[in-house]
Amino acid sequence: QAISLNQWNHHQRTFRSSAVRKMSEEATAGADATATTTTTMTDVALNLDSVRQRMESACERSGRSMSSVQLVAVSKTKPSDLLMDAYNHGHRVFGENYVQELVGKAKELPNDIVWHFIGPLQSNKANLLVKSVIPNAAQLCVETVATIKLANKLNNAVASLIEEQKEDEEDKKKKKLLLDIFVQVNTSGEDTKSGVSPDGDAAVDLCKQIVETCPHLNLRGLMTIGAPGDVTAFRVLTRVRDEVTAALQMPSPLELSMGMSGDFEEAIENGATTIRVGSTIFGARDYSNKA
């Protein structure tokens, strides 16, 4: 069917307009992708700086030195490239919740990283955690010890690792290999959370057993995961720490691991020596691949 010149010109203008619009959309999409990638790469460093500044302000308000608080960057479910963004920005202390994920990252990432395990740990995975991470890290710390059974498993795993290293005279770690641990205290009383009771002698008894029967464990402090928005957990943990320190006649107070993204400033003001900050540094987590 014949068309007029005006119709032909109209079709041509429509075609060119559509093509230009498509090219513009593709260019915009490409720019957005580039911006997203760039933001992802730089956000971790910016977020770390922001957290450090907030830590410094909280320390100043409390009359404390910034060096008295350790920041554990909680990287669970996050890809290794994001951890490397933090690493390349000078950070060396990371926290993980899942044994297999930590084992994999410890083998893949630089061996001068200090790893904190901060998730529930089954006693039958203690050996895997210790033997897989310690040889590939500057240090391993387990923050979620709540039973003497788990403490014994960790202690035995370290002892076994020392035996395996005996023939290697150049391995300096075997000379004084201690695993740092924190005893977890359930300050909120929630059934969904692990930890010894803050009441009675439960914490004192467990800490005493560990000190007396687990020579390869270094009882570094107490840890808690308080209920969201409830800062009374910090005071409860401080009280329990003072009770344990006095009962065991320790030369210096145990450390306090408390405070996360939503309340780490209040935790510092209440005496925290270790804070665990994840989403504020790395963004929201994706649990789709986790059981």
Secondary structure per residue as TSV (DSSP state, phi and psi in degrees):
chain	resnum	aa	ss	phi	psi
A	1	Q	-	360.0	129.7
A	2	A	-	-71.3	144.6
A	3	I	-	-122.9	154.7
A	4	S	-	-77.5	165.6
A	5	L	H	-61.5	-39.9
A	6	N	H	-62.0	-41.8
A	7	Q	H	-64.4	-41.1
A	8	W	H	-61.5	-46.2
A	9	N	H	-61.6	-39.0
A	10	H	H	-62.7	-44.2
A	11	H	H	-62.5	-40.1
A	12	Q	H	-64.4	-43.4
A	13	R	H	-63.6	-40.2
A	14	T	H	-63.5	-41.9
A	15	F	H	-64.5	-46.9
A	16	R	H	-63.6	-40.4
A	17	S	H	-62.5	-42.1
A	18	S	H	-65.3	-41.8
A	19	A	H	-65.1	-43.2
A	20	V	H	-63.4	-42.3
A	21	R	H	-63.0	-40.5
A	22	K	H	-64.5	-43.3
A	23	M	H	-62.3	-39.2
A	24	S	H	-64.7	-42.3
A	25	E	H	-64.5	-41.2
A	26	E	H	-65.1	-40.0
A	27	A	H	-65.3	-41.0
A	28	T	H	-64.0	-43.1
A	29	A	H	-61.8	-41.5
A	30	G	H	-64.0	-40.5
A	31	A	H	-65.4	-40.9
A	32	D	H	-62.8	-41.4
A	33	A	H	-63.6	-42.3
A	34	T	H	-63.9	-42.3
A	35	A	H	-63.8	-40.1
A	36	T	H	-63.5	-44.3
A	37	T	H	-62.3	-44.5
A	38	T	H	-63.6	-43.2
A	39	T	H	-61.8	-43.4
A	40	T	H	-59.5	-39.9
A	41	M	H	-71.4	-33.8
A	42	T	H	-95.5	-22.8
A	43	D	H	-61.0	-40.0
A	44	V	H	-58.8	-45.1
A	45	A	H	-64.8	-43.8
A	46	L	H	-64.2	-42.3
A	47	N	H	-65.3	-39.6
A	48	L	H	-60.1	-45.4
A	49	D	H	-60.9	-40.6
A	50	S	H	-63.6	-44.6
A	51	V	H	-62.8	-42.7
A	52	R	H	-62.8	-39.1
A	53	Q	H	-64.9	-40.9
A	54	R	H	-67.0	-37.6
A	55	M	H	-61.3	-45.4
A	56	E	H	-62.1	-40.6
A	57	S	H	-64.9	-41.8
A	58	A	H	-64.6	-38.7
A	59	C	H	-65.6	-41.1
A	60	E	H	-63.1	-40.5
A	61	R	H	-64.7	-28.3
A	62	S	H	-96.4	-1.5
A	63	G	T	68.4	33.0
A	64	R	-	-116.7	160.9
A	65	S	-	-86.0	143.7
A	66	M	G	-58.2	-32.1
A	67	S	G	-70.2	-9.9
A	68	S	G	-83.4	-3.8
A	69	V	-	-125.4	128.2
A	70	Q	E	-100.5	133.0
A	71	L	E	-97.3	118.7
A	72	V	E	-98.4	115.1
A	73	A	E	-82.7	108.3
A	74	V	E	-80.3	111.6
A	75	S	-	-111.6	18.8
A	76	K	T	-59.1	138.6
A	77	T	T	69.9	-0.9
A	78	K	-	-92.4	143.4
A	79	P	-	-69.0	156.4
A	80	S	H	-62.1	-28.3
A	81	D	H	-66.2	-30.8
A	82	L	H	-70.2	-37.7
A	83	L	H	-63.3	-37.7
A	84	M	H	-67.5	-30.7
A	85	D	H	-59.7	-43.6
A	86	A	H	-69.3	-41.4
A	87	Y	H	-59.6	-45.8
A	88	N	H	-69.7	-13.8
A	89	H	T	-95.5	11.0
A	90	G	T	98.3	1.8
A	91	H	-	-89.6	141.8
A	92	R	-	-130.0	-1.6
A	93	V	E	-117.5	117.5
A	94	F	E	-127.3	152.4
A	95	G	E	-121.3	138.2
A	96	E	E	-131.1	153.2
A	97	N	S	-107.6	-17.9
A	98	Y	-	-119.9	131.6
A	99	V	H	-59.2	-51.9
A	100	Q	H	-61.6	-38.3
A	101	E	H	-65.9	-42.5
A	102	L	H	-66.2	-42.9
A	103	V	H	-57.9	-44.7
A	104	G	H	-65.5	-43.9
A	105	K	H	-69.2	-36.1
A	106	A	H	-63.9	-35.0
A	107	K	H	-75.4	-30.5
A	108	E	H	-87.0	-34.9
A	109	L	S	-95.4	168.7
A	110	P	-	-54.8	148.8
A	111	N	T	-89.2	11.7
A	112	D	T	-101.4	18.8
A	113	I	-	-88.1	142.0
A	114	V	E	-97.8	119.4
A	115	W	E	-102.6	133.2
A	116	H	E	-110.4	124.8
A	117	F	E	-92.1	120.6
A	118	I	-	-124.2	13.3
A	119	G	S	-106.7	174.5
A	120	P	-	-61.1	132.9
A	121	L	-	-120.7	117.4
A	122	Q	-	-74.6	140.1
A	123	S	G	-61.1	-28.2
A	124	N	G	-76.2	-4.0
A	125	K	G	-107.9	2.1
A	126	A	H	-62.3	-42.1
A	127	N	H	-63.6	-44.6
A	128	L	H	-61.3	-44.5
A	129	L	H	-61.6	-50.7
A	130	V	H	-64.1	-49.8
A	131	K	H	-75.3	-20.9
A	132	S	H	-90.6	-31.4
A	133	V	H	-94.8	-46.6
A	134	I	G	-54.4	-44.9
A	135	P	G	-67.5	-15.4
A	136	N	G	-113.3	21.3
A	137	A	S	-146.9	162.7
A	138	A	S	-71.6	-33.7
A	139	Q	E	-167.9	151.4
A	140	L	E	-123.7	136.5
A	141	C	E	-131.5	129.2
A	142	V	E	-105.5	116.6
A	143	E	E	-96.2	-0.4
A	144	T	E	-120.3	42.9
A	145	V	E	-85.9	120.2
A	146	A	-	-130.1	0.3
A	147	T	S	-140.7	153.7
A	148	I	H	-70.1	-27.1
A	149	K	H	-60.7	-47.9
A	150	L	H	-66.5	-39.8
A	151	A	H	-59.9	-43.9
A	152	N	H	-63.8	-40.2
A	153	K	H	-62.8	-43.1
A	154	L	H	-65.4	-43.1
A	155	N	H	-61.0	-44.6
A	156	N	H	-66.1	-35.2
A	157	A	H	-65.9	-40.4
A	158	V	H	-66.4	-43.4
A	159	A	H	-59.4	-41.6
A	160	S	H	-66.1	-39.9
A	161	L	H	-63.6	-38.7
A	162	I	H	-62.5	-42.5
A	163	E	H	-62.5	-40.3
A	164	E	H	-67.4	-24.8
A	165	Q	H	-92.8	-3.3
A	166	K	T	-56.9	-38.0
A	167	E	T	-74.8	-15.0
A	168	D	-	-94.6	92.6
A	169	E	T	-67.1	-18.6
A	170	E	T	-87.5	-7.0
A	171	D	-	-82.6	104.0
A	172	K	G	-70.5	-21.4
A	173	K	G	-64.2	-29.0
A	174	K	G	-71.3	-18.8
A	175	K	G	-66.8	-38.0
A	176	K	G	-150.0	72.4
A	177	L	-	-94.4	108.6
A	178	L	-	-123.0	141.0
A	179	L	E	-100.8	120.1
A	180	D	E	-71.0	137.3
A	181	I	E	-137.8	155.6
A	182	F	E	-118.4	142.8
A	183	V	E	-89.5	127.0
A	184	Q	E	-85.0	133.0
A	185	V	B	-116.9	129.5
A	186	N	-	-86.5	82.0
A	187	T	T	-71.0	-21.7
A	188	S	T	-91.8	-16.2
A	189	G	-	73.5	13.8
A	190	E	-	-77.0	136.8
A	191	D	T	-65.5	-25.0
A	192	T	T	-79.0	-6.0
A	193	K	S	-114.8	144.0
A	194	S	-	-84.8	170.7
A	195	G	-	127.3	155.5
A	196	V	B	-76.4	158.8
A	197	S	-	-69.8	142.4
A	198	P	S	-78.3	-8.5
A	199	D	S	-99.4	155.0
A	200	G	T	70.5	-149.5
A	201	D	T	-107.1	14.1
A	202	A	H	-57.9	-48.5
A	203	A	H	-68.3	-42.4
A	204	V	H	-61.4	-45.7
A	205	D	H	-63.0	-44.5
A	206	L	H	-65.4	-45.3
A	207	C	H	-61.9	-39.3
A	208	K	H	-64.7	-42.9
A	209	Q	H	-61.1	-42.7
A	210	I	H	-63.5	-47.1
A	211	V	H	-62.6	-38.0
A	212	E	H	-83.3	-27.9
A	213	T	H	-120.1	-3.5
A	214	C	-	-123.5	81.4
A	215	P	T	-67.2	-17.4
A	216	H	T	-97.0	7.0
A	217	L	E	-111.7	138.6
A	218	N	E	-108.1	106.7
A	219	L	E	-70.4	102.1
A	220	R	E	-90.8	-31.8
A	221	G	E	178.4	-166.7
A	222	L	E	-116.9	149.1
A	223	M	E	-132.4	147.6
A	224	T	-	-145.6	152.7
A	225	I	-	-117.4	95.5
A	226	G	-	-73.7	165.8
A	227	A	-	-66.2	143.2
A	228	P	T	-54.5	127.5
A	229	G	T	82.0	-2.4
A	230	D	-	-102.5	95.2
A	231	V	T	-79.2	-5.8
A	232	T	H	-64.2	-21.5
A	233	A	H	-59.0	-33.2
A	234	F	H	-67.1	-40.7
A	235	R	H	-69.5	-36.6
A	236	V	H	-63.8	-45.7
A	237	L	H	-64.9	-36.9
A	238	T	H	-63.2	-41.7
A	239	R	H	-62.2	-46.2
A	240	V	H	-62.7	-40.5
A	241	R	H	-58.9	-44.0
A	242	D	H	-64.4	-37.0
A	243	E	H	-66.4	-43.6
A	244	V	H	-66.1	-45.1
A	245	T	H	-58.6	-42.0
A	246	A	H	-71.0	-43.9
A	247	A	H	-65.2	-36.0
A	248	L	T	-93.3	1.5
A	249	Q	T	50.4	50.1
A	250	M	-	-77.6	141.6
A	251	P	S	-66.4	-25.8
A	252	S	S	-143.2	153.0
A	253	P	-	-62.4	147.5
A	254	L	-	-67.0	157.9
A	255	E	E	-78.0	164.9
A	256	L	E	-124.9	115.4
A	257	S	E	-101.1	106.6
A	258	M	-	-159.9	149.9
A	259	G	-	100.7	131.1
A	260	M	-	-129.1	-162.0
A	261	S	T	-53.4	-40.1
A	262	G	T	-83.0	-13.0
A	263	D	T	-147.6	20.6
A	264	F	H	-66.9	-27.1
A	265	E	H	-68.3	-43.0
A	266	E	H	-64.6	-36.0
A	267	A	H	-62.8	-43.7
A	268	I	H	-61.4	-42.5
A	269	E	H	-65.8	-19.1
A	270	N	T	-102.8	12.6
A	271	G	T	103.1	8.5
A	272	A	-	-59.2	138.7
A	273	T	S	-107.3	-15.8
A	274	T	E	-136.0	130.5
A	275	I	E	-120.6	150.5
A	276	R	E	-120.2	106.8
A	277	V	E	-121.1	123.0
A	278	G	-	-117.9	-73.7
A	279	S	H	-62.8	-29.5
A	280	T	H	-65.9	-24.3
A	281	I	H	-96.0	-48.6
A	282	F	H	-103.0	-5.7
A	283	G	-	90.3	177.2
A	284	A	S	-60.2	149.0
A	285	R	-	-93.5	153.9
A	286	D	-	-113.6	112.7
A	287	Y	-	-101.0	12.6
A	288	S	T	-62.9	-27.2
A	289	N	T	-98.3	8.2
A	290	K	-	-104.9	141.1
A	291	A	-	-71.9	360.0
